[in-house]
Amino acid sequence: MSSAELGMMMPHAGGDYVFLRRMYGLPWGFLYGYLSFFISFSGAIAVAATGVVQFQISALLGYWIDFDHNLISFELQALNMGLFETGVWHYAFKIQHLFAIGLVLLLTTLNYFGIKASSVIQSTITIIPIAFFAIAGLIIVILALLGSGETSYLLYQNFEKASTGSTDITTFARALLPVFFTYTGWNAALYLAEDVKRPHRVLPISMIVSLLIVSSMYLLFNLVLLASNPFEELSGANYNFIDANKRAWGILIGDWAGDFLNVVIVLLILAGLNTTILAGSRMYLAMARDGIFPAQAAKLHSRHNTPYISLWAQAGITCLIIFVFLDFDKILSVTTMTMIFLSMLTISTVFILRRHTSEEYTTIREANKKLFRVLGYPWMPLLYIGLSLFILFGAIFGSDVGAGQAIIGGALIAIGYIVYVIFGYVKRRSRK
């Protein structure tokens, strides 16, 4: 709701970057764009690409391709800085990483040819799988509530008895990291505000309704798993996502449920990847227009009208992240911590916006009498910021490497500010 209000008041390409630049000043806008380019956006693309290849595509094509085959491998003495293991660092670039890089380049090429071609494919690979999950999931849950034998677990599970392991507050907070990541991209429409007709109407509806749909789908998906699998297996150390899916959805689909579901999930992840690639390139375009990013990033293709240099620069950084870090969990952790920090900063700008009395914002408010406003202000934005701090607390103190990752994140922020100062100095010198 906060992002919807911000988007309507500032409907420009760049999304969160625009809000921070307008409310807190150019240095904060640069910091957001800098961290997004090198970590959060590029890292999110890297996480999705490596994840879908490691868990879904490898399961589908593993009969013919050895995804674990090493293409490049060696060992180095490593420092324990929260990203690498203490002692010897084992580097192994595998076929699965090559597939992930190929996937990034393929989707970037698709976006290079224009938003229309991209959006048609986006709609197709999103709507059809979601419709299937909604219909099939509702049937399975209804069968469970009626006490069907194959779906009887939902009614008779003893969750308290089945739960095991530590439940301290930092462990719980850290467990929310991947959960937060699954919802990222919910505000992607803000980055395309210049491409949206009637943004004052479309933005709040698209963001709030779509987030409700996604939340409902996750709830339904989990109910299906709980209806068809013993909770001891779902919460155990040997939990296998693919096997649990086979058992759950096989009730309706049959023995081939595993491969079918992997195809459906691949399509959904590709849709998310496509959105992230599209949104990220628009932010670098906005930064270049403001003169705090290389001017080439603002160039639009003469035929396709896409920020092609931004797209390929983003793809290059993403491929570099995959090539250097390799590991899905490490990329996920660092990327999500950065996302939470930046998202928290963005939502805080709604407090500044409410008190802004400049002529521009006064005109927008008067011109749009039915302008969307955050419900429950200021408590809802404050709740979001508080929960974000809670997750960051768990990420930093809930594991052995959390503090190291936080130090690296702090160092990157400091480097970003130094780069901003240097960039401004060089630009002033060039003008003289």
N, C-alpha and C positions, 0 to 999 in steps of 0.2 A: 504493500500500500504506500509506503514511503517512496519507493522507487517510481511508482506510477505518478505520484504527485510531482516528484522532481522531473520526470520525463515530460509531463505536460507543460510545466513552466519553462523548460529548456529543451524543446524538441529538436536537437541537433545531433548529427552523427558524432559518435564518440562515447555516448552513454555516461558511465560513472566518471570518466576522465573530465567530461564537460562540467559535471556537478562540482567536483573538487576544485577545478580551475576557477570556476565562477565564484564559489563560496569561500574558499581558503586561499586562493591565489595561484599563480602560475607554478611556483616550485612544487606545490602539492599535486597539481595536475601532472607535472612532469614525472614526479615520483611514481604516481599511479601507472602512467603509461610505460615508464621504464621497467617497473617490476612486472607489469603485465606482459611486455614484450619478451623479457628474458626468463620469467618464471610462470606466472599464473595462466595466461592464455596459451602460450607455447607449451607449458607443462601440462595443462589440461588436455591439449591435443595429443601430447606424447603418452599420457596416462591411458586415454581411451584407445589409442592405436595399439599400444603394447598389450593392453588388457584384452581387447577383442581377439587379437592374434593368439595370445598365450592361452586363453581359456575357451574361446568358441571356435575360431578358424582351425586351430590345431586339432581340436576334437573332430571337426568335420573332415579335414584333409590329412589327418595323421596316418591314415592307412597307406598313403602314397608318398608323403613327404616327411622326412625326419626334421622336425622343427627345432630339436635340441642339438642338432649338429653344429659344432663350432666352426665358424669361418675365420675368426681371429681370436687367439687366446694367448695370454701370458700372465706373469705374476710380478707384482711390485711391492716393495715395502711401503706400508700405508700408515697414515696418522689417524687416530680415532677422533674425527671432527664431526661425528654424527651422521656422516654419509657413507663412510667406508668402514670395513671391519678393522679391528686392531691387529697389528702384525702384518701378515701378508695379504695384499689385495689381489684377488683372483679376477682377472678380466676375461670375459668370454662373450664375444659378439657372435650370436647364433643366427640361424636362418629365420627364426621368428622375429628377430630385430630387423632383419632386412625386409621382411614382409611388412612390418609396421611402418618403416620408412617409405616403402612403396605405396602404402595406403594413404599416407599423408600427402605425397606428391600427386597421387591420382585425384584426390578430392580438391586439392589446391588448383589443379588443372581445370577441374569442373567449374570452380568458382571464377577462374580466370575468364571463362567464356560468357559470364554474365549471370546476374541474379535471377533472371527468368528461368533459364535452364536449371539452375540450382534449386529454385523453389519448387518446380514441378516434381523433380525427383524427391525432394525433401518431403513433400506432401504424401507422395505415393508410399515411400518406405516408412512413414510414420503412422498414417491413418489405418492402413490395412492391418499391421500387426496389433495396434492398440484395439481395434474392433474385435479381432480374434480373442485377445486376452480378456477383454471385458465380457464377451458372451460366454466363452468357455469357462472363465473363472467363476462367473455367477452360477452357472450350472453346477459346478463342483461344490461350491459353498452351499447351495440349496440342498444338494444331495447329502452333504455333511450334516446340515441342520435337521434333515429328515431321518438321520441315523443310518444311512447306507453303509454297508460293511466295509467297502474300500475307502470310505472317507470318514470313518467313525472317530478318528484320533482327535478331531477338533473338540468334540463334546466331552471326551473322557481323559484328556491329558492332565497329568498332575504336574503343573509347571514348577511349583515350589519344590517338590521332591526331586524333579529332574534337573534343576539348575545346579551348576557346579562352578568351582573356581572362585577367584577373587572378585569382590564387588565393591572395592573401595572407590572413593569419589574420583580419583585421578584416572583410574582404569576406565570407569564409566565415561568420563569426559573425553578421553582419548578415543574410545570406541565410536564417538560421534564424528570423528574426522572423516572416515569413508562415507558415513551417512550424509554429512554436509556435502561431500563431493557429488553424490548421486543427484542432488538437486541443483547443482550449478548449471547455469545456462537459462535459468528461469527468467532472468531479466535481459536476455539477449535482444529482445525487441527494441530496447532503449538505444542500442548501438546503431540501429537501422532507422531511427526516427525520421531522418530526412527522406527516406524512401517510402514512408508510410503516409497514406492519405488520411486526413482528419485525425492526426495523432492525439488530439485532446479527447477523442472518443475511443479510438482503437487501442491506445496503449494500456489504459487501466483495465479494459475488458479482456484484452488478450493475455495480460500478465496474471490477473487474479483468477480468471476462469481456467486458464491452462495449468496454473499451479494447483488448483483444486482437482483437476482431472489427473495430473501426475500423482498427487498425494493419494487419491482414491485408487489409482492403479497399483501403487506400491502396497497399500493396505490389502487390496484384493489378492495380489500375488502372494503376499505372506500368509493370508488366510488359507489359500490353496495348499501351500507347503505344510502348514500346521494341520490341515485336515487330512493329509495323505502320508505324513511321515511322523514317526515317534519323536517327541521333543528331545529325548536322550541323544538321538542321532544328529538332529539339527544343531544341538548345542555342544556336541562332542568334538574332541580334538581331530578326529578323522572325518569330519563333515565334508561331503563331496557335493558341490552345488549341482553338477550335471546329473549325478545319480538321483538326488532328491527331486530334481525336475522331471526325470524320466518316470519316477514313481507317481508324482503328483498329476502330471498332465497325461500320462499314459492311460489313466482311467477312461478318458474320452478319445484319445488319439490312437492308442495302441502301442505296440512294441517300438515303433519308429518315432516315438515322441521325442527322444533325445536329440536326434539329428534335426528333426523339424523345428524344435524349439531353438536350437543353436542358430539355425538360419534366421528365424524371426528376431532373435536377440541381436544378431549381427546387423540386421537391417536397422533396428532401433539405435544401436550405438553409432552406426554410420550417419544416421540423421543427426544425432547429437554432435558428432565430429564436424559435420558440414556446417551446422549452426555456429559452432565456436570459431571455425576458420573464417566464416563470413563476417562475424561480429568483430573479431580481433582486427582484421584489416581496416575496418572503418574507423577504429580508434586511432590507429597510427596515421590515417589520413587526416583526422582532426588535429592531431599533434603537429603534423607538418604544416598545416594551415596556420597554426599559431606560432610557427617559427621555432619550436623546441624539439623538432625531429628533422632528420635530413629532408630537404625540400622534395627530393625524388619520390618520397612516400605519398605526396599529394597528387602525383600524376595519375590521370585516368586514361585508360586505353582508348584510343581514338575510335575504335569500332565497338568494343564491348562495354565501354563506360565503367570499367572496374578498376580499383586501385591495385594494378597488377604488381607493382614493385613492392607494395606493402604485403601482398599475398605471398610473394616468393621469399621475401625477407623473413616473414613469420615461419614459413615452411623450412627455411634453412636453419633457424634457431631450434625448431622442434626436432628436426633430424639430428642436430648436434646433441640435444639433450638425450635422445634415445641412444645415440652412439656412445656417449660418455657414461651415463648413469645406468643404463640397461634395465635395472631392477624395477619392476612395477611398483612395489610397495614403497621404495625410497622416493621415487618420483611423485607418487601419490601423496606422501606425507608432507614433503617440502612444498609442493604445489598448493595443497589444501590449506596449510598454515598461512601461506601468503594470501590466498583468496579470502580467508576469514578476516585477516587484518585489514585488507583493502575494502572489503564489503562493510565492515564495521565503520571505517572512516566515511564511506559514502553515505550510509544511512544517517550518520551524525549531521550531515549537511542540511537535513530537513529542518533542524532547529534554527539554523542560520537563515534559511530561505523564508521561514515564517516571519522573521523579523526584518526582512529586506524591504525597504521602502523606496527603492529606486523607481524611476519613471517607467522603465521597461516592464518590471514585474507588476507594478500597479496597473498598467495598461492591459496586460494579459489577464489579470484577475477581473477587471471590469468588463473585458470583452467576452469572457467565458463565465457567465453567472453560475453555471452548474459545474464549475471546475471541481474535479475529484479532490477530496481532502482525506488525510489519514484518519481513519476511525480510531478512537481511543487515544488520540494524541494528548500528552507526550508519552504515555505509558507504554504503548506498543513499540515505538522505536527504542525506548529505553530498555524494554525487555529483550529485544533483539540484540542490542549492544551488550547487555549483561550476559546473555547466553553465549555470544561470540567470545567474550573474555573467558567464560567458563571452559569452553572447548580448547582455547589456546592454552589455558592453565593445564589442562589434562595432557595436551600434546607436548608441552615443555617438561612437565614433572612426572608424567605417567610412563616414561620409558627411559632407558639408559642413554638413548641418542637424542632425546628431545631437546635437552639443553644445548647440545652441540649444534643442532639444526637452528635453534633460536639465535645463537651467536652468529651463525652464518647469515641468517636473515637480517639481523641487525647490521652486520657488516655490509651486506648488499644495499641496504637503505642508505648507509653512510656514503658508500661509493656512488650511489645514485645522485645524492645531493652534490657531491664533488663534481661529477660529470655535468650536472646542470650548471654549476658555476663556471666550469671550463667552457662549456658549450656557449653560454651567454657571453663570456669574455671574447672567445674567438669570433663570434658573430658581430660584436661591437667593433672589433679590430678590422674585420673585413669591410664593414660599412665605411670606416674612416679611410 
